[in-house]
Amino acid sequence: MTLSTDEVNRLKTAPAVEGVLPVLHSRWSPRAFSDREVAPADLAKVFEAARWAPSSNNGQPWSYLVGLRDSSTHSKIAASLAGFNQAWAPNAPVLILGVTRTTFAYNGAANAYALYDLGAATALLVVEAAALGLAAHQMAGFDHEAAGQALEIPEDHALGSVIALGYQGEPATLANERLLAQEVAPRQRKSLKDFVFSAWGSPLDLK
């Protein structure tokens, strides 16, 4: 017998740290999605969060292609997914493809930070989703060329991640044993000393 949604959420929630927003510790990336649709007002809120992300020269190069269940955009994004993601992601009621313009709109110069800026916007999007009680799972496993062609994305744009968005479903709905094992496994993260340095390789003293 596998864990319930509530049980797996308790397992996935990271230990609280005073002063850190609780949503950052409770946010994780489920693969089991329920049939419940996402209200347009909540979709507007997650994109409003992305809207206010910082960007190089305030270029705001990101765009999002949004596929609602049973739409052609949802089908096109789903068709581009790699085999592993094909097993679960199409069940999400919303599939989103993040795209970024690789040149600045005001002068046409190359924007070396376009993907970075898209990532910053998407980070705010998924945190807002978690604050609203939504589940979001970003994935790199999709055919960029197929998605770009199917969705007629301009050549001066680069593709980021596909995001499955919806409401978390029961882990038991995942038929694949590998998917189920990942769904109920505890989260793991590096400690601060492994990536916060005062000099390269020397952990910053944070005590």
N, C-alpha and C positions, 0 to 999 in steps of 0.2 A: 504494500500500500504506500503510495507516494504522499508527499506533503500537500496540504491545502494551500490556497493562495495566501491566506493570512499567516500560516506557518512559514512559508518560504519568504514572505516579506520580513518577518521578524528575524529570520536567519540572515537575510541579505543586508539588513540595516547595520551600518558601521557604528562602532562605539561613539557616543556623543562626546564632543569636545566643546567646552564652554566658549561661547563667542562665535562659534561657527554655525552657519544657518543649518537647521536640522534637515532641510530638504536635500542638502548636498550629501548627507549621510544615508538618507533613505532612497535616493535615486539609484536605480539600477536598470539593466537592459533585459527585460523578459522576452521570451520567444513565444509564449502562449498568450493568445489574444482572444477576448470574448467577441461575441457578435454585436455588442453594443456600439452604436454609432457615436461619432464625436460631433457635438453641437457646433454649428457655424460660429457662435459667439466664442467658444473655447478655442477654435482654430484661429480666430482673429487675435486672441490674446497671445498665443504662442508666437505668432508672426510679429505682433507688436513688440514682444520681448526681443526678437531677433533684430527688429528695425533699429533698436537703440544700441546695438553693439558698436564698439570702436572700430575704426578702419584707417588704413594708411591714407593720408591726405583727405580724410573723410569721403573717400571714393565710394563707399557702400556698394561694392561690386557684386554682391550676392543676389541671386534670384532663386526661387523655389518653384518647382513644378509639382503641383498637388494633384494626386489621383485619389478621388473618392471611390469607394466600393462600387463596382459595376460600371465605372466610367472607362472610356478608352485609354485615358492616361494611366489609371490604375493597372489596366491590363498590359499596357506597354512597359511600364516599370517592372511589373511582375515577370513579364516574359524575359527581361534582361538579366534577372537574378541568376546567380550561380546555383548549381544543383543543390548544395547544402541549404542555401537560403530559400530555394523553391519549396522546401518541405514545410515551412512555417510562415514566412513573411506574407504571402498572398492572403492569409487569413486576417491580417490587420485591415481595419476599415479604411485607413488612410495610408497611402504610400507617397513619400515625398522624395524628390530628387533635388539635392542642393547643387547649384551651378554658380560659377563666378566668372565675371568678365576679366580677362587677363591684361587688358589695357585700360588706362585711365580715360574716362569719358571726356574730360576737359581738354586733353592734348594728344591723346592717342599713344602716349608713351607706355612701355611695358610696365606692368604692376607686378613686381616680384613677390608681393605679399598678398596677392589676391586669394590664394587658397587659405592662407593664414586667417585672413579676414572672414572668409566664409566659415572657417572653423570656429572663430570667435562668435559669430552670429548664431551658429548652430548650437554651440554650448549653451547660450542663453535660451534658445528655443527649447532644448530638452529639459533644462532646469525649470523653466516656466511650466512645461507640460507636467513635470513631477509635482509641482506646487498645486496644480489643478486636479491632481489625482489620475492623470493620464500616464500611460506607459509609452516609452519611446525607445527604439532600438536602432542604432546606426549600424550600417554595414558597408564594407568595401567590396564584398563578393558579388559583383555584377559586371556585365559586359559593357564597358564604357562606350565602345564604338556602336554597339547595337542600340543602346539607350539614346545616344546622341543622334543617330539616324532616325530612329522611330519617333523621337520627340522634336526633331528638326531644330536642334540646338545650334546656334551660330558657331562658326569656326573659331572666333576669337574668345570663346568661353571654354573653361575647364570644368570637369565634373568633380564633385566632392563625394559625399556619401548618399546612399539611399537610407531613408528613415522610415521605419514602420511605426505608426502611431495609432493608439487606440486605448482600450481598457484591458488591463491584465486579465487573462483567463486562467483556468485551473491547470496546473502543470500536467495533470493526467491526460489532458487533451492532446499532448504531444505523443504521437505514436512511435517516433524514433527513439530508441533507448539512449543514444548518444545525446540527443537534444534534451531528453528528460533529465539525464545525469547532470548536464550543465545547468539546467534550470534550478535544480535544488542544491547545487554545490555552494558552499560558503564563498563569499567574495574575498579576493586577495589583493593587497596593494603593497607596494614598496614602502619602507619606512622613510621618514623625512631625511634621515642621514644618508640615504642612498641617492638622493637627487638634489638636495639643497646644500650647496658648497660655499665656503668662504674663499677657497682657492680650489683649482680642479682636483677632485678626488679627496678634498679635505672637508668633512661635514661642518656646516656652520653650527656654532654653539647656540642653541635656541632655549637654553635654560636660564 
